[in-house]
Amino acid sequence: MNEKEQLLADQAFMQKALAEAEQAYREGEIPIGAVVVSGGKIIARAHNLTETLNDVTAHAEMQAITAAANQLGGKYLTDCTLYVTVEPCVMCAGAIGWAQIKRIVYGAPDEKRGYHDHAPNAFHPKATVTSGILEEECRDLMQRFFKEVRR
């Protein structure tokens, strides 16, 4: 796949992650969504469920990793790409690393809690990261949510 084709695929899968984030938004959850792709197909999709489950670990990435592992029948997701609307936090980055996810693609950075500043080596050493895919849309959804919450 050439660069242009990869960018188009990344945008298409990020749209699916954004749909999950919109679902979280409608449910009153922090609007972060994730999808896991293997062989060009979505094998898992999830969004934040921390409020619904009363569980601080129920981040979109954690839910998606668990669903993908169940779908594939193993804990390692070595041939998978994770698409997530916001930069993973340290907890999620650790789980992504342990799952050995090959590629991580995210939309908006998280300057306060993102892995990049706090745990830059958390991912598997062979993992690649692509950031900024549909960044504006991902950021706008988060900002809209927090404006409404803080009224």
Buried (B, 14 or more C-beta within 10 A) or exposed (E): EEEEEEEEBBBEBBBBBBBBBBBBBEEEBBBBBBBBBBEEEBBBBBBBBBEEEEEEEBBBBBBBBBBBBEBBEEEEBBEBBBBBBBBBBEBBBBBBBBBBBBBBBBBBBBEEBBBBEEBEEBBBEEBEBBBEBBBEBBBEBBEEBEEEEEE
